[in-house]
Amino acid sequence: MAGNSKPRAVGKRGVGVRAGRAPRSRASRGVLVMVATRKGAWLYRSDAARKAWRTDGPHFLGHTVHHLMLDPRDGRTLLAAAKTGHLGPTVFRSTDLGRTWKEATRPPAFAKAPEGVAGRAVDHTFWLTPGHTDEPGVWYAGTSPQGLFRSEDGGETWAPFSYINEDPTYRKWMGTVQDGTPDGPKLHSIIVDPRDRTHLYFAMSGGGVHESTDGGRAWTPIVKGLEVVDGFDPAEVTFHDPHCVRLCPSNPDRLYQQNHCGIYRLDRPSDQWVRVGKAMPKRTGDIGFPMVVHPRDADTAWVFPMDGTSVWPRTSPEGMPAVYATTNAGKTWRRLDAGFPEKHAWWTVKRQAMTADAAAPVGLYVGTTSGELWASRDEGQRWACVARHMPEIYAVEAALLA
Amino acid sequence: MRVHVPSALRSYTQSSEAQASGTTLAAALEDLDRRYSGIRFRMVDEQDRIRPHIRIFVNGEQVRELSQPLNPSDEVIIVQALSGG
């Protein structure tokens, strides 16, 4: 319940029970947390215990940085999706973990439209996904307005990927800028199946979730079971608003989704999403932006609910921030708020601003709209503020230091 | 011609003034991009539209089209316009 400030175990397998059995050596060199904000980017490096943090930044002060991502294939290449209030969007690239940066020579940009046709322009690159392990140097990017792009040289040059950017059906599903989120409609949640580099997913706000099994030559919407806002037709792909979709690394046939209309799980080969958020407490609801999955346990996932009632305040429900965890694939959810403010905290967490590391127990990281970075070293049982007074946080990513 | 560069773009030019040549604004900006790789796309989008918060003045007059003719003696001033808080 929203008013319950103490964690309450639900079901047989509490988060801490499983974590307590896990080996503790996985974060022995600490964690790198990458924080992208409305006015720059910061890197935080922890000690082995993930207790003490060292600040590195600001990088690109004054730039709106929508995503800052490490290439897990080399452990040292960082890409940052940036723009400023005045200047157009670009991508910066570092091959030395942020010590030096170089701009992409060809950032993501739509194809030039024929004479007389109003072509689209990328307002900002919103999402960055490293490619498959077998394809070093390959990255995918999602933009606002919705576009899908690919780089094959580590982010140095980008080109439109697949046909969807100019496809009439996809353009209809993407809608206009007026149909998107306040700072522009977005293509996000680009996912590469770790078993198969040609098996891809992406999602659009708005415009649904889509899958390709042939490396992007053909795409199919996967929206069955997803609800839409009252009065709209769920059969229309354009009305679907996935906020964040994640694939479970330990079971790539399972995806979780935080949607505008609830929390869902999908177990392939089924194409029917199941609204597991119905098991959330009614006072809290199952609306939110981020979705986080456990690196080794596909039954465990975390969300950060927000107030989606009446005019959609998009704040922590009742001003009481909390993470909710499931350890049974969404059958039950458990409130995890120890350490967070008990009341009068009206921030929330955007779709890219919550993540997990791969240590044992798993560390969780939350960046708030009020510019605070929070961390948990025990899978959400207790939370501590790592940094405050930053600009609004747009994205948080974490990686174990090699 | 002489091009005055706003603070937002000096990470490219390292200076408030740059030189560019071309008989149109489009050609001058392409020349500027050859000298300072990447600078053009920050000002002009992929549909060849000047970006919303960039203003360009030639000899004190605002120009809105890249086809604007230029002379070597013209002074081009690039301005970063209001863009929020």
Interface residues (C-beta under 8 A of the other chain):
Chain A: T84 G85 H86 L87 G88 T90 E103 A104 T105 P107 A109 F110 A111 K112 A113 A118 G119 R120 A121 V122
Chain B: P6 A8 L9 S37 G38 F41 R42 M43 V44 D45 E46 Q47 D48 R49 R51 H53 I54 Q80 A81 S83 G84
